[in-house]
Amino acid sequence: MNRQGAVGALLDIYEQAINDLKDVIKTFSDNALTKITDEKTTNEDCKSIQTILSHVVRSGYIYAINIQNLKGHTIDRPEKVFHSTIEEYLNDLNNVFEYTENVLREIKDNELEQYDNSLKMMTSWGQLYDIEQLMEHAIVHVLRHKRQIEKIK
């Protein structure tokens, strides 16, 4: 960590957020993954540590793919994958970061902020974001779910 420029700063902070999440999930056993932790929630992504982590991993890929597609690619969103071990999720989180890092290698600092809506991307939840806003969302998304998992402990 200690990359250059605005893109580098976003990557450093994203990497730290992911590492912090990994530190939290390392404290759980594999058996804890599938235990229902919120029986009242109607959100399928928040019923267990497993569903939370599968959601975080898939979302991380989707954020990076949205940036690639903004740049002219047509990459499909991945399916959600459920694992039975913490180690598999640790690997997934490493892979999500590596994928994002590779995508952002193609982005220049002056491409991050856009004021022209035609240069922004529509998110699946209906908001128009530039690359910087989407990466800031990605960082906070990891942190929010890290907090959620910490509360389960």
BALO-323187 format. One record per residue: x, y, z of N, C-alpha, C, CB in turn; residue in three letters. Coordinates in pm, whole numbers, padded with zeros to 5 digits, always signed. Glycine has a CB too. Layout:
REM BALO-323187
XYZXYZXYZXYZALA;...
REM end
This chain:
REM BALO-323187
+00085-00119+00000+00000+00000+00000+00089+00124+00000-00096+00001+00123MET;+00049+00221-00065+00115+00349-00079+00128+00380-00227+00254+00349-00009ASN;+00018+00363-00295+00013+00388-00438+00007+00540-00462-00108+00316-00502ARG;+00029+00579-00584+00033+00722-00618-00102+00771-00669+00140+00748-00724GLN;-00128+00900-00649-00242+00969-00708-00375+00934-00643-00250+00938-00853GLY;-00481+00989-00702-00616+00969-00650-00662+00825-00665-00714+01063-00720ALA;-00632+00763-00780-00666+00622-00800-00592+00537-00697-00632+00576-00945VAL;-00466+00569-00675-00386+00496-00577-00443+00509-00437-00244+00546-00579GLY;-00489+00629-00403-00548+00650-00270-00674+00566-00252-00582+00799-00249ALA;-00760+00564-00354-00881+00481-00346-00845+00333-00330-00968+00501-00472LEU;-00745+00287-00405-00704+00147-00394-00645+00116-00257-00602+00112-00503LEU;-00564+00208-00204-00506+00186-00070-00615+00173+00035-00410+00301-00034ASP;-00714+00261+00029-00822+00260+00128-00911+00137+00111-00906+00389+00117ILE;-00938+00100-00014-01018-00020-00041-00945-00144+00010-01047-00033-00192TYR;-00817-00152-00017-00738-00266+00029-00740-00275+00182-00593-00256-00022GLU;-00727-00160+00248-00729-00160+00394-00865-00206+00447-00697-00019+00448GLN;-00973-00159+00384-01107-00201+00426-01123-00352+00411-01214-00128+00344ALA;-01078-00406+00299-01087-00550+00276-01001-00626+00376-01044-00584+00131ILE;-00881-00577+00402-00794-00643+00500-00856-00641+00639-00657-00575+00504ASN;-00921-00531+00674-00988-00523+00804-01102-00623+00813-01041-00380+00828ASP;-01177-00638+00704-01284-00738+00701-01225-00879+00715-01367-00727+00569LEU;-01117-00905+00644-01053-01036+00653-01008-01065+00796-00932-01044+00557LYS;-00953-00965+00864-00910-00984+01003-01028-01023+01092-00845-00856+01057ASP;-01145-00965+01066-01264-00998+01145-01311-01140+01116-01378-00897+01117VAL;-01318-01176+00989-01374-01309+00959-01279-01423+00996-01409-01319+00810ILE;-01150-01393+01008-01053-01496+01051-01082-01543+01193-00910-01441+01042LYS;-01157-01464+01269-01185-01499+01409-01303-01597+01421-01215-01373+01490THR;-01368-01628+01311-01483-01719+01312-01441-01858+01264-01597-01664+01223PHE;-01512-01958+01311-01490-02095+01263-01572-02116+01136-01529-02201+01373SER;-01535-02217+01062-01612-02251+00941-01757-02283+00978-01548-02372+00868ASP;-01777-02346+01093-01913-02381+01137-02001-02259+01158-01907-02461+01266ASN;-01941-02145+01190-02018-02024+01216-02075-01963+01087-01931-01921+01288ALA;-02018-02000+00973-02058-01939+00846-02207-01951+00818-01981-02002+00732LEU;-02262-02068+00836-02400-02093+00793-02502-02074+00904-02412-02233+00738THR;-02457-02045+01024-02551-02023+01134-02636-01898+01104-02474-02007+01269LYS;-02767-01911+01116-02857-01797+01093-02836-01698+01207-03008-01843+01083ILE;-02796-01577+01172-02765-01476+01274-02874-01370+01285-02633-01410+01243THR;-02961-01364+01185-03072-01268+01189-03195-01335+01129-03036-01136+01111ASP;-03275-01392+01216-03394-01466+01169-03505-01373+01124-03445-01557+01280GLU;-03500-01247+01165-03608-01153+01134-03588-01080+01001-03620-01052+01244LYS;-03466-01076+00951-03440-00998+00831-03510-01059+00709-03289-00988+00805THR;-03556-00972+00622-03612-01017+00495-03507-01009+00385-03736-00933+00456THR;-03388-00957+00420-03279-00943+00324-03199-01074+00321-03187-00823+00361ASN;-03209-01146+00210-03142-01275+00197-02989-01263+00210-03176-01339+00062GLU;-02935-01144+00186-02790-01122+00195-02742-01101+00338-02751-01003+00110ASP;-02831-01100+00433-02794-01066+00571-02835-01171+00674-02854-00934+00608CYS;-02865-01293+00629-02914-01396+00722-02802-01465+00799-02993-01498+00646LYS;-02683-01474+00739-02571-01543+00803-02441-01478+00757-02571-01696+00770SER;-02333-01516+00822-02202-01465+00778-02176-01509+00635-02088-01515+00872ILE;-02215-01631+00602-02198-01682+00466-02271-01596+00363-02248-01828+00457GLN;-02396-01561+00390-02471-01482+00292-02415-01340+00283-02621-01477+00330THR;-02369-01286+00395-02309-01152+00393-02183-01152+00309-02277-01104+00538ILE;-02096-01250+00333-01968-01254+00260-01988-01283+00112-01877-01360+00321LEU;-02082-01370+00078-02109-01396-00064-02159-01269-00133-02214-01510-00080SER;-02241-01193-00063-02291-01065-00113-02177-00964-00130-02399-01007-00018HIS;-02089-00954-00032-01976-00859-00039-01885-00894-00156-01896-00861+00094VAL;-01855-01021-00173-01766-01064-00282-01830-01033-00418-01734-01215-00271VAL;-01954-01074-00436-02021-01050-00564-02030-00900-00592-02163-01113-00564ARG;-02066-00822-00492-02076-00678-00510-01942-00617-00552-02125-00611-00381SER;-01834-00665-00488-01700-00614-00524-01669-00636-00670-01594-00681-00438GLY;-01701-00754-00720-01681-00780-00863-01771-00691-00948-01708-00927-00895TYR;-01895-00674-00906-01989-00593-00985-01941-00449-00994-02129-00599-00923ILE;-01889-00392-00886-01839-00254-00892-01729-00242-00998-01785-00209-00753TYR;-01634-00335-00995-01524-00331-01091-01574-00354-01234-01417-00436-01055ALA;-01668-00446-01250-01724-00474-01382-01801-00352-01434-01817-00597-01377ILE;-01872-00283-01346-01942-00161-01388-01843-00059-01445-02019-00099-01270ASN;-01727-00047-01385-01625+00045-01435-01574-00003-01570-01507+00057-01334ILE;-01550-00133-01583-01506-00187-01713-01611-00161-01821-01477-00338-01702GLN;-01737-00184-01786-01844-00166-01884-01860-00018-01920-01976-00222-01830ASN;-01837+00071-01825-01837+00215-01854-01732+00248-01960-01812+00297-01725LEU;-01623+00173-01958-01512+00196-02051-01530+00118-02182-01381+00157-01986LYS;-01652+00064-02205-01680+00003-02334-01685-00149-02338-01582+00048-02430GLY;-01658-00214-02229-01666-00360-02225-01811-00403-02205-01576-00418-02112HIS;-01838-00530-02225-01970-00586-02197-01952-00715-02118-02051-00612-02330THR;-01918-00698-01993-01891-00812-01905-02014-00836-01820-01765-00786-01815ILE;-02056-00962-01811-02173-00999-01732-02140-00999-01583-02226-01137-01775ASP;-02243-00973-01504-02229-00977-01359-02218-01123-01314-02349-00906-01289ARG;-02132-01150-01217-02115-01289-01173-02233-01334-01087-01985-01305-01094PRO;-02251-01464-01081-02349-01523-00989-02291-01520-00848-02385-01670-01032GLU;-02379-01526-00751-02335-01534-00612-02286-01676-00584-02450-01493-00514LYS;-02172-01687-00517-02114-01817-00484-02108-01830-00332-01972-01833-00547VAL;-02154-01943-00282-02153-01970-00138-02044-02072-00106-02292-02021-00089PHE;-01964-02039-00005-01854-02128+00036-01881-02186+00174-01720-02053+00035HIS;-01809-02293+00206-01826-02357+00336-01708-02333+00429-01847-02506+00318SER;-01606-02258+00381-01491-02229+00468-01456-02080+00465-01369-02313+00426THR;-01404-02035+00576-01354-01897+00587-01240-01876+00487-01306-01866+00732ILE;-01155-01977+00474-01039-01967+00384-01083-01934+00241-00958-02100+00385GLU;-01192-01995+00196-01240-01967+00060-01284-01821+00047-01357-02061+00024GLU;-01347-01768+00151-01386-01626+00147-01265-01534+00153-01481-01594+00262TYR;-01164-01572+00229-01040-01492+00232-00979-01487+00093-00938-01551+00335LEU;-00976-01601+00025-00925-01605-00113-01010-01520-00206-00920-01750-00165ASN;-01143-01531-00193-01233-01450-00275-01206-01301-00256-01379-01482-00242ASP;-01191-01259-00132-01168-01116-00104-01035-01071-00163-01170-01090+00048LEU;-00933-01155-00156-00805-01123-00222-00826-01108-00373-00699-01233-00194ASN;-00903-01200-00431-00925-01198-00576-01007-01077-00619-00996-01326-00620ASN;-01105-01039-00539-01185-00920-00570-01095-00797-00573-01300-00901-00466VAL;-01009-00785-00474-00921-00669-00471-00826-00669-00591-00840-00665-00340PHE;-00768-00784-00621-00676-00794-00734-00747-00760-00865-00616-00937-00742GLU;-00868-00807-00881-00947-00777-01001-00971-00626-01011-01084-00853-00997TYR;-01011-00565-00901-01038-00421-00898-00911-00342-00927-01096-00379-00762THR;-00801-00385-00869-00673-00317-00891-00638-00320-01040-00561-00384-00807GLU;-00659-00434-01104-00630-00445-01248-00721-00356-01330-00645-00590-01294ASN;-00848-00347-01293-00942-00260-01364-00899-00113-01350-01087-00279-01310VAL;-00863-00075-01228-00829+00066-01204-00693+00106-01260-00832+00094-01056LEU;-00611+00008-01298-00484+00040-01365-00509+00117-01495-00404-00089-01395ARG;-00625+00093-01554-00659+00157-01682-00724+00295-01663-00753+00067-01761GLU;-00745+00336-01538-00815+00461-01510-00714+00568-01468-00922+00441-01400ILE;-00727+00684-01529-00642+00798-01492-00715+00881-01386-00606+00886-01617LYS;-00637+00951-01304-00695+01032-01197-00803+01127-01249-00586+01111-01127ASP;-00780+01185-01366-00877+01285-01418-01005+01221-01472-00811+01367-01528ASN;-01012+01089-01473-01134+01020-01515-01225+00986-01398-01099+00894-01591GLU;-01176+01003-01276-01252+00961-01159-01380+01041-01140-01167+00973-01035LEU;-01368+01173-01140-01483+01260-01118-01540+01308-01251-01444+01381-01029GLU;-01670+01290-01268-01737+01334-01390-01860+01414-01352-01774+01212-01479GLN;-01878+01526-01419-01996+01609-01393-02101+01591-01502-01957+01756-01383TYR;-02060+01531-01612-02149+01503-01724-02214+01366-01700-02072+01506-01861ASP;-02346+01364-01683-02416+01239-01653-02395+01132-01759-02563+01265-01637ASN;-02367+01172-01883-02346+01072-01988-02215+00995-01967-02345+01140-02126SER;-02128+01045-01879-02001+00978-01850-02006+00902-01718-01888+01081-01846LEU;-02127+00890-01662-02146+00817-01536-02213+00684-01564-02230+00901-01436LYS;-02221+00599-01464-02284+00468-01479-02404+00458-01388-02183+00354-01449MET;-02506+00389-01436-02626+00365-01358-02602+00240-01273-02753+00349-01450MET;-02621+00252-01143-02605+00137-01056-02731+00051-01059-02574+00182-00911THR;-02719-00070-01009-02835-00160-01006-02942-00110-00910-02792-00301-00967SER;-02905-00020-00818-03003+00035-00724-03055+00172-00770-02941+00047-00585TRP;-03019+00210-00894-03082+00324-00957-03016+00460-00939-03216+00333-00909GLY;-02892+00461-00891-02822+00589-00878-02716+00602-00986-02759+00603-00738GLN;-02693+00724-01028-02592+00755-01129-02462+00791-01059-02639+00870-01223LEU;-02355+00715-01083-02227+00736-01015-02115+00753-01116-02196+00618-00921TYR;-02017+00836-01079-01892+00835-01154-01801+00730-01087-01824+00979-01156ASP;-01682+00711-01140-01594+00606-01090-01556+00633-00944-01467+00595-01176ILE;-01527+00757-00911-01489+00789-00773-01603+00758-00676-01449+00937-00762GLU;-01724+00798-00712-01838+00771-00624-01860+00621-00607-01965+00836-00680GLN;-01845+00545-00715-01865+00401-00706-01758+00336-00618-01864+00338-00846LEU;-01633+00381-00632-01527+00325-00548-01545+00366-00402-01389+00372-00599MET;-01590+00487-00378-01618+00528-00239-01731+00443-00182-01656+00679-00232GLU;-01831+00414-00264-01940+00326-00222-01885+00186-00191-02050+00318-00331HIS;-01796+00136-00277-01738+00003-00258-01664-00006-00124-01642-00031-00373ALA;-01590+00097-00091-01516+00102+00035-01612+00098+00154-01426+00228+00042ILE;-01711+00185+00151-01806+00193+00262-01889+00064+00271-01899+00315+00246VAL;-01919+00003+00159-01994-00122+00157-01920-00229+00237-02018-00171+00012HIS;-01790-00242+00213-01709-00340+00287-01710-00305+00436-01563-00343+00232VAL;-01692-00177+00468-01687-00136+00609-01820-00160+00680-01649+00011+00619LEU;-01930-00133+00613-02062-00155+00676-02084-00302+00708-02175-00104+00584ARG;-02046-00390+00613-02065-00532+00638-01963-00586+00738-02056-00610+00507HIS;-01845-00527+00745-01749-00563+00849-01810-00532+00986-01614-00486+00830LYS;-01869-00416+01000-01935-00377+01125-02047-00475+01159-01991-00233+01114ARG;-02124-00511+01058-02235-00606+01078-02182-00739+01131-02313-00628+00946GLN;-02075-00788+01073-02018-00916+01116-01956-00903+01256-01911-00965+01014ILE;-01893-00790+01284-01839-00768+01419-01950-00775+01524-01767-00631+01426GLU;-02065-00723+01493-02177-00725+01587-02229-00867+01610-02291-00635+01535LYS;-02212-00954+01512-02251-01094+01526-02163-01162+01631-02242-01167+01390ILE;-02036-01126+01631-01939-01185+01725-01988-01162+01868-01795-01125+01705LYS;
REM end
